[in-house]
Amino acid sequence: MAKLTPEASPQIAEACRAGASEAAAAISRALGCEVKLTVGQPGTVDISSLPQWMGGPGLAVVLTTGGSGALVLVPEDSGLLPPWYSEPDATGQSRLTTLAQELGMVLLPEQFAPEDFKAAHVKSLHGAAARGGLVGGAALVPLQLESPTGQRSTAAFLWPATKPSAVLGAGAVKPKTESKPQPKTKPVPAARPAASPKIRAIDVDSLPSYARSLLRIEVPVIVTLAQKRQPLGRVIELGPGSIIQFDKSCEELLELDVGGRLVATGEAVKVGDKFGLRIKSVVLPEERFRPIKPQKDVTPNPIQNPKSKI
């Protein structure tokens, strides 16, 4: 994977111009407002000379690639950010994550495809860039945003940040969950807690070499739109312009097969100019039970065995 450096500014700026309309569409879908996006001239910036508007709150999008981060910073005073973005529920957080994924695919060239993408409210865009370890002489591509009312604002596309995981900091908001009132119960005597084994997160690098080699095996990943059986004679009659009608409704979920086995279901989404699948549920593997029969008594019967001695 290519290294994300300020020297890559010409290629990334060209990718931003080519994907400007798709990026504007992604922002419009996520934030619920029509936005036009124009890419400005690339330049460089230091952490001490960031624009004044970055001192306030806003939305920070973090795209991690090759250990470095690229930041898309949108100020709150742009008037484009909806009220829910600072404390999103599960649906809102999903919309912000999808926005980060789409911006990573359309604003960065293929050789810098992000490995991770996040988006969240931060109290200070300047503080977010500082926490991310923005290097001196970082590349800057201004993104001019325009609302349908004609209001214009500027967002910033910056890189590289040496600590992308620290950008959001305390600004990363967990999805809110509705708290249900708990029924009143009588207090019970506290019991001595039973010792439970400590659960330790497994690091891929700590796995044995043979286990890591299994993770590199490529398997076919297939998304099935619909299936239908037809007579061979009907299949032979197919030609350009033929339409095959399926019994499956367009609102039903699509199936994801990995290695010939159904593992999940999801819905079709548009990621830039490409097709994607948003996982809605994971299919658990089928459980198999085998009956255990008691072993028969195999003690030889002296009557049935003529060679046995009585």
N, C-alpha and C positions, 0 to 999 in steps of 0.2 A: 504494500500500500504506500502511495506517495505521501511525503511528509508535508504537513500543513504549515507553510512558512509565508512570510510577507512577500517573498519572491514569486509566489503563485498568484499574485494579485491580477495580472492580465487575464489568466485563464478563468479565475473565479468571477471576475467582473463580466467577462463575456458570457459565462453561464447564467449570471444574474439577469443580463439583458435578454438572453434567449428564453428564460423561464419567468420573465416579469409578469406576463398575463396569467400564467398558472399560479404563481405565488399570490397574486392579487385575488384570484378565485379561491384559493385555500384560506386566505385571511377573511374573505367575505363569508365563507361558509362557517368558519369557526366562530367569528365574532358577531355574525348576524347583521352585517351591514355591507353595502356595496363600496368597494375600495378600488381606486386606480393606483397603480404603482409605476413609478419611473425611477430608473437607476441613474444615479449621479456619477461623477468622475471619481475614480478611486484615488486614495491618498494614504498618508500615514498619520499616526497619532500616538502620543504618549499618555500614560495614566494621569500625568499632571496637567495635560492640556486637552482633556476631554471637553466636548461641548457643554455649555452651561445647562441646557435642558436635561442633561443626564443626571443632574443632582436630585431630581424628584423620583417618585415611584413610577412603576410601569411593569410591563410584561417582558420577562427575560426568557429567550429561547436558547437552549444550550445544545449544540450539535457536537458530539465527541467522535473524533476520528484519529486513529494512530496515537492515542494518548494525549492529544491536544484538543482544544475546543474552539469552535466558531460560535460567536454570539450574535443573536438578532435581538436588539433592544428597542422596544416600542414605548414611548412615554405615555403616561396616563393623561396628560393634558392635551393629547392629540384628539380626544373626544371619540376615539374609535373603540376603546375598550369598554365592554359591557360591565354593569355593576357586579355581576356574579364572578368575574374573573379573579377577584382577590380572595374569595372564599368559595371555590367551586364545589359542587356536589359531585357524585360519581360520574354523572353525564357530562358536566362541565369539564371535569378533569380529563375525561376521554376526548373531548373536543380539543382541548389544549395539546394533549399528547399527539393526536392526529395532525394538528397544525404543525407541530415541531417536526414530525416525520415527513410531511409533505414539503415543508420548506427545505429540509435537508436534501431531498431528492431533486428539487428544481433549482436551488441556488448554488449547490456545490457540484463540480464536475464528477464524473463517474469514478475517477481515481481517488476522490476524497469522500466517497460514500460513507455517511456516518454510521458508526457502530452502535451509538446510543443517542437518544434524543429526549429532551425534557423541556417543559415550559411551565412557568409559575410566576406569580406576582412577587415583586421584590420592593422593599421600601425605598431603595435608592439604586438607580441604574449604575451610578458611579461606583457605589459600594460593591455591587455585584461584579463589575468588571475588575475592581481591585482584588476582591476575594478570589477571582478566577486566575489571578496571576498574569494579567495582560502584559505581554513583553513590551519593552521599549521599541518604538518604531513599528508598532503593530499596524497591519493593513486595515483600512477603513473604506467601505463602500456605502455612501449615503443612499437611503431608500426613501424617495419622496412619495408620501401617501396623500391621496386626495379623496374626500368624502363626496357623496352626491350633492351636498349643499355647497360645495366649493371650498370647504375648509381644508387647508393644507398643513401638513406636519412632516417631520423628518424622523425616520428610524435609522438605526445604524447597524451595519453588518461588520463585525470586528473579528479579527483572528491574528495570531493564535493566543489562546489562553492556556497556560501551563497547568492550571488546576481546575479543569472543567467541573469536577464533582463538587467543588466548593462554591460555585457561582451562586446557586440559589440560596444556600445557607439556611437561615431561619425563615426565609421568604417562601420556601417550599411548603405548600399547604396540603395537608392530607384531605381527601374527600370527606365531606361531612356525612355523618350517618345519623338517622333519626333515632333518638333515644325513646324507647318505649317504657312506660311506667311499670315497675316491677311490683307484683303482688306482695302484700305484707305477709311475712311468715314469722312464726315464733322462733326466737333465738334457740339454737341448739348448742350443747356444750362443744367447745372446740376440741377436735380430735387431733392427735399427733400426726402431722403429715408424713405420709409414707415416702421413703427415699425414692426418688425417680432419677433415672439415668440422664445425665446432661446431654443435650442435643447440640452437636457442633456442626456448623455449616461446612459443607464439603467444598474444598477448593480444587479446581480442575488440575492445577499444577501439582497438588499433593497426591493425585491418583497414580497408581502404578503405570509403567510405560505401556503395558498391554491394554490397560483400560483407556488410556488416552488415545491409543491408536484406533480403538473402536469408534471414538467420537469423530474421527476423520473420514469414516466410511460414508460415501454419498449414497443416498437412497432416493428413489423417485417420489416427488410430492405432486399429487394430482388433485385438482379441484373439479368435482363432477357437477355439471349444471343439471342434467337430467339423463335418464336412461329409458330405453324403450326397445322392445323386441318386435321385429317386423319380418314378414316372409321374405325369403331371398329374392323372389320375383319382384317385390316392391322396391327392394334396395337396388336392383339392376336398373329400374326405371328412373332412378334419381339422376338429376342433371343440374346444370347451373340454373338458379332461380327456383328450384324446388324448395318447398317448405315442409318441414317435419313438425307436426304438432305433438307436444308432450302433455301428459296428464298432470304434470307437476305445476302447481301454482307459482306465479312469479314472486309471491310473498314468502314462499317457503325458503328455509335455509339451505345453503349449499354444503356439500359434503367434502371433507378433506381426507384424502387417503395418503398414507405414508407407508411405502413398502408393501402396498396391496392390502392394507388394513385401515379401516375407518378409525380415525383418532379424534376428529373434532368436526363441528359444524359452525358455519359462520355466514356472513352476508357480504355481498360484493360491494367494494368501495373503489373510488377512483383516486389513485396516488399519482398526482401529476398527469401525464398523458398515458399512464399505464394502469393495468388492472390489478386490484389487490383483494385480499380477503381478510375481514375483521372477524377474529375468533369470538364466537358467542358462548360456546359450551364445549367442553372436552368430554369425549366419549370414553368411559372406563372400559378396560379390557374385559372380555367375557370370562366369567368364572366357570371353571370346569370342575365337576365333581365326579369322582369315580367310586362306585360302591366297593367297600372292603368286605369280601366274603370270608367267613371263617374257614380255615383249612380243614379238609377232610381227614379223618383218622386213617392213616396209611398202614396201621399195624397189620401184618400178614395174618390171614385166617388159616389156621392149620387144616381145616376141612377142605378149603378151596385150593390149598397148595399141597399137591401129592408128595412133594419131596420133603415136606417138613416132618420131623419126628414127633411122635406122640409119646 
